[in-house]
Amino acid sequence: MKFNVLGVGSLVYVTCYGPCWGLKGIIRAVDVIAFVDAQEPLYFYLVALHEGQVKEPLWFVHDHVAGVEGDRFSLYGIQTA
Protein backbone atom coordinates (compact mmCIF):
# COMPACT_ATOMS: atom_id res chain seq x y z
CA MET A 1 0.00 0.00 0.00
CA LYS A 2 1.46 3.35 -1.02
CA PHE A 3 0.74 6.61 0.77
CA ASN A 4 2.09 10.14 0.69
CA VAL A 5 4.65 10.99 3.33
CA LEU A 6 3.78 14.32 4.90
CA GLY A 7 6.55 16.80 5.67
CA VAL A 8 7.37 18.97 8.64
CA GLY A 9 5.07 21.99 8.65
CA SER A 10 2.15 20.16 7.00
CA LEU A 11 -1.31 20.87 8.33
CA VAL A 12 -3.09 17.64 9.33
CA TYR A 13 -6.15 16.44 11.18
CA VAL A 14 -6.40 13.36 13.38
CA THR A 15 -8.45 10.53 11.86
CA CYS A 16 -8.13 7.85 14.56
CA TYR A 17 -10.91 7.45 17.09
CA GLY A 18 -10.10 8.76 20.55
CA PRO A 19 -9.85 12.03 22.45
CA CYS A 20 -7.90 13.75 19.63
CA TRP A 21 -10.22 12.66 16.79
CA GLY A 22 -10.93 15.51 14.35
CA LEU A 23 -8.43 17.96 15.84
CA LYS A 24 -6.08 19.88 13.54
CA GLY A 25 -2.39 20.47 14.06
CA ILE A 26 0.98 20.97 12.40
CA ILE A 27 3.63 18.29 11.99
CA ARG A 28 6.75 19.21 14.00
CA ALA A 29 8.86 16.09 13.26
CA VAL A 30 8.79 12.88 11.23
CA ASP A 31 10.34 9.64 12.45
CA VAL A 32 10.76 6.44 10.43
CA ILE A 33 11.18 2.83 11.52
CA ALA A 34 12.50 0.64 8.72
CA PHE A 35 11.95 -3.09 9.21
CA VAL A 36 14.26 -5.55 7.47
CA ASP A 37 11.50 -7.90 6.29
CA ALA A 38 8.77 -5.29 5.63
CA GLN A 39 8.13 -3.80 2.21
CA GLU A 40 7.53 -0.28 3.52
CA PRO A 41 8.82 1.61 6.56
CA LEU A 42 6.53 2.80 9.35
CA TYR A 43 6.18 6.59 9.63
CA PHE A 44 5.36 8.52 12.82
CA TYR A 45 4.41 12.20 13.00
CA LEU A 46 4.92 14.50 15.98
CA VAL A 47 1.88 16.79 15.79
CA ALA A 48 1.35 20.03 17.73
CA LEU A 49 -2.44 20.24 18.05
CA HIS A 50 -4.20 23.61 17.82
CA GLU A 51 -7.12 22.55 19.99
CA GLY A 52 -7.78 20.28 22.93
CA GLN A 53 -6.39 20.14 26.42
CA VAL A 54 -2.99 18.61 25.63
CA LYS A 55 -0.43 21.37 25.19
CA GLU A 56 2.62 19.31 24.19
CA PRO A 57 2.93 17.64 20.75
CA LEU A 58 1.77 14.02 20.37
CA TRP A 59 3.08 11.18 18.19
CA PHE A 60 0.71 9.59 15.65
CA VAL A 61 1.19 6.69 13.22
CA HIS A 62 1.01 7.68 9.54
CA ASP A 63 -2.49 6.25 9.05
CA HIS A 64 -3.90 8.15 12.04
CA VAL A 65 -3.53 11.57 10.41
CA ALA A 66 -4.55 13.05 7.06
CA GLY A 67 -3.31 16.14 5.27
CA VAL A 68 -5.54 19.21 5.09
CA GLU A 69 -5.72 21.08 1.80
CA GLY A 70 -7.14 24.52 1.13
CA ASP A 71 -6.32 26.22 4.44
CA ARG A 72 -3.40 28.57 4.83
CA PHE A 73 -1.40 27.99 7.97
CA SER A 74 1.71 29.00 9.82
CA LEU A 75 3.56 27.69 12.83
CA TYR A 76 1.34 29.95 14.97
CA GLY A 77 -2.01 28.62 13.85
CA ILE A 78 -4.51 28.27 11.06
CA GLN A 79 -5.37 31.36 9.02
CA THR A 80 -8.70 31.46 7.26
CA ALA A 81 -9.01 33.41 4.04
PyRosetta script that sets phi, psi and omega in degrees:
from pyrosetta import init, pose_from_sequence

init()
pose = pose_from_sequence("MKFNVLGVGSLVYVTCYGPCWGLKGIIRAVDVIAFVDAQEPLYFYLVALHEGQVKEPLWFVHDHVAGVEGDRFSLYGIQTA")
pose.set_psi(1, 126.0)
pose.set_omega(1, 179.7)
pose.set_phi(2, -99.5)
pose.set_psi(2, 144.2)
pose.set_omega(2, 175.9)
pose.set_phi(3, -146.5)
pose.set_psi(3, 159.9)
pose.set_omega(3, 178.8)
pose.set_phi(4, -80.8)
pose.set_psi(4, 132.7)
pose.set_omega(4, 175.8)
pose.set_phi(5, -86.1)
pose.set_psi(5, 124.2)
pose.set_omega(5, -179.8)
pose.set_phi(6, -84.3)
pose.set_psi(6, 147.0)
pose.set_omega(6, -177.9)
pose.set_phi(7, -99.3)
pose.set_psi(7, 168.4)
pose.set_omega(7, 175.6)
pose.set_phi(8, -60.9)
pose.set_psi(8, 133.6)
pose.set_omega(8, -178.5)
pose.set_phi(9, 95.9)
pose.set_psi(9, -6.1)
pose.set_omega(9, 179.4)
pose.set_phi(10, -73.4)
pose.set_psi(10, 140.2)
pose.set_omega(10, 175.8)
pose.set_phi(11, -84.9)
pose.set_psi(11, 128.2)
pose.set_omega(11, -177.6)
pose.set_phi(12, -134.5)
pose.set_psi(12, 164.1)
pose.set_omega(12, 168.0)
pose.set_phi(13, -127.9)
pose.set_psi(13, 153.1)
pose.set_omega(13, -174.8)
pose.set_phi(14, -83.9)
pose.set_psi(14, 127.9)
pose.set_omega(14, -177.4)
pose.set_phi(15, -106.5)
pose.set_psi(15, -11.4)
pose.set_omega(15, -179.5)
pose.set_phi(16, -80.9)
pose.set_psi(16, 147.9)
pose.set_omega(16, 179.1)
pose.set_phi(17, -71.8)
pose.set_psi(17, 141.4)
pose.set_omega(17, -179.2)
pose.set_phi(18, 149.0)
pose.set_psi(18, -170.0)
pose.set_omega(18, -175.9)
pose.set_phi(19, -67.3)
pose.set_psi(19, -17.8)
pose.set_omega(19, -179.0)
pose.set_phi(20, -100.7)
pose.set_psi(20, 1.4)
pose.set_omega(20, -175.2)
pose.set_phi(21, -56.1)
pose.set_psi(21, 128.8)
pose.set_omega(21, 176.2)
pose.set_phi(22, 84.3)
pose.set_psi(22, -4.2)
pose.set_omega(22, 179.7)
pose.set_phi(23, -79.6)
pose.set_psi(23, 148.4)
pose.set_omega(23, 178.1)
pose.set_phi(24, -102.3)
pose.set_psi(24, 153.7)
pose.set_omega(24, 178.2)
pose.set_phi(25, -166.0)
pose.set_psi(25, 179.4)
pose.set_omega(25, -179.3)
pose.set_phi(26, -117.9)
pose.set_psi(26, 136.0)
pose.set_omega(26, 178.9)
pose.set_phi(27, -71.1)
pose.set_psi(27, 126.2)
pose.set_omega(27, 179.3)
pose.set_phi(28, -99.4)
pose.set_psi(28, -29.0)
pose.set_omega(28, -179.3)
pose.set_phi(29, -155.8)
pose.set_psi(29, 155.0)
pose.set_omega(29, 176.5)
pose.set_phi(30, -125.4)
pose.set_psi(30, 131.9)
pose.set_omega(30, 178.6)
pose.set_phi(31, -125.3)
pose.set_psi(31, 144.7)
pose.set_omega(31, -175.6)
pose.set_phi(32, -126.2)
pose.set_psi(32, 135.6)
pose.set_omega(32, 170.9)
pose.set_phi(33, -115.0)
pose.set_psi(33, 117.3)
pose.set_omega(33, 179.5)
pose.set_phi(34, -102.0)
pose.set_psi(34, 119.2)
pose.set_omega(34, 178.1)
pose.set_phi(35, -92.2)
pose.set_psi(35, 144.4)
pose.set_omega(35, -177.7)
pose.set_phi(36, -65.6)
pose.set_psi(36, -43.3)
pose.set_omega(36, -174.4)
pose.set_phi(37, -95.0)
pose.set_psi(37, -1.7)
pose.set_omega(37, -179.6)
pose.set_phi(38, -90.1)
pose.set_psi(38, 151.4)
pose.set_omega(38, 179.6)
pose.set_phi(39, -76.6)
pose.set_psi(39, -33.9)
pose.set_omega(39, -178.2)
pose.set_phi(40, -128.9)
pose.set_psi(40, 147.1)
pose.set_omega(40, 176.9)
pose.set_phi(41, -73.4)
pose.set_psi(41, 167.0)
pose.set_omega(41, 179.0)
pose.set_phi(42, -104.6)
pose.set_psi(42, 123.4)
pose.set_omega(42, -177.6)
pose.set_phi(43, -102.0)
pose.set_psi(43, 139.7)
pose.set_omega(43, 175.2)
pose.set_phi(44, -123.9)
pose.set_psi(44, 142.1)
pose.set_omega(44, 179.9)
pose.set_phi(45, -119.3)
pose.set_psi(45, 131.2)
pose.set_omega(45, 172.6)
pose.set_phi(46, -91.4)
pose.set_psi(46, 112.5)
pose.set_omega(46, -171.8)
pose.set_phi(47, -113.8)
pose.set_psi(47, 126.4)
pose.set_omega(47, 172.5)
pose.set_phi(48, -91.1)
pose.set_psi(48, 109.9)
pose.set_omega(48, -177.2)
pose.set_phi(49, -77.4)
pose.set_psi(49, 144.9)
pose.set_omega(49, 178.7)
pose.set_phi(50, -86.4)
pose.set_psi(50, -20.0)
pose.set_omega(50, -175.6)
pose.set_phi(51, -127.2)
pose.set_psi(51, 178.8)
pose.set_omega(51, 176.9)
pose.set_phi(52, 89.4)
pose.set_psi(52, 177.5)
pose.set_omega(52, -175.1)
pose.set_phi(53, -92.7)
pose.set_psi(53, -15.5)
pose.set_omega(53, 179.9)
pose.set_phi(54, -82.1)
pose.set_psi(54, 123.5)
pose.set_omega(54, -176.7)
pose.set_phi(55, -93.2)
pose.set_psi(55, -25.7)
pose.set_omega(55, 180.0)
pose.set_phi(56, -91.5)
pose.set_psi(56, 153.3)
pose.set_omega(56, -179.6)
pose.set_phi(57, -62.1)
pose.set_psi(57, 151.8)
pose.set_omega(57, -179.4)
pose.set_phi(58, -121.0)
pose.set_psi(58, 150.1)
pose.set_omega(58, 176.7)
pose.set_phi(59, -90.0)
pose.set_psi(59, 136.8)
pose.set_omega(59, 176.8)
pose.set_phi(60, -132.7)
pose.set_psi(60, 145.1)
pose.set_omega(60, 173.8)
pose.set_phi(61, -72.0)
pose.set_psi(61, 152.9)
pose.set_omega(61, -174.1)
pose.set_phi(62, -53.6)
pose.set_psi(62, -34.3)
pose.set_omega(62, -178.0)
pose.set_phi(63, -88.4)
pose.set_psi(63, 7.6)
pose.set_omega(63, 176.2)
pose.set_phi(64, -101.4)
pose.set_psi(64, 0.6)
pose.set_omega(64, 176.4)
pose.set_phi(65, -133.6)
pose.set_psi(65, 156.3)
pose.set_omega(65, 176.9)
pose.set_phi(66, -136.5)
pose.set_psi(66, 145.1)
pose.set_omega(66, 179.6)
pose.set_phi(67, -70.8)
pose.set_psi(67, 145.9)
pose.set_omega(67, 177.2)
pose.set_phi(68, -104.8)
pose.set_psi(68, 131.6)
pose.set_omega(68, 178.3)
pose.set_phi(69, -117.4)
pose.set_psi(69, 146.8)
pose.set_omega(69, 175.0)
pose.set_phi(70, 100.9)
pose.set_psi(70, -18.9)
pose.set_omega(70, 176.7)
pose.set_phi(71, -97.8)
pose.set_psi(71, 142.4)
pose.set_omega(71, 171.1)
pose.set_phi(72, -88.2)
pose.set_psi(72, 147.1)
pose.set_omega(72, -178.4)
pose.set_phi(73, -150.0)
pose.set_psi(73, 163.6)
pose.set_omega(73, 174.2)
pose.set_phi(74, -139.6)
pose.set_psi(74, -179.4)
pose.set_omega(74, 178.5)
pose.set_phi(75, -69.2)
pose.set_psi(75, -10.6)
pose.set_omega(75, -178.0)
pose.set_phi(76, -101.2)
pose.set_psi(76, -3.1)
pose.set_omega(76, 177.7)
pose.set_phi(77, 142.4)
pose.set_psi(77, 175.1)
pose.set_omega(77, -178.5)
pose.set_phi(78, -82.1)
pose.set_psi(78, 136.0)
pose.set_omega(78, 177.6)
pose.set_phi(79, -113.0)
pose.set_psi(79, 124.8)
pose.set_omega(79, 178.0)
pose.set_phi(80, -93.9)
pose.set_psi(80, 146.3)
pose.set_omega(80, -176.3)
pose.set_phi(81, -73.2)
pose.dump_pdb("model.pdb")
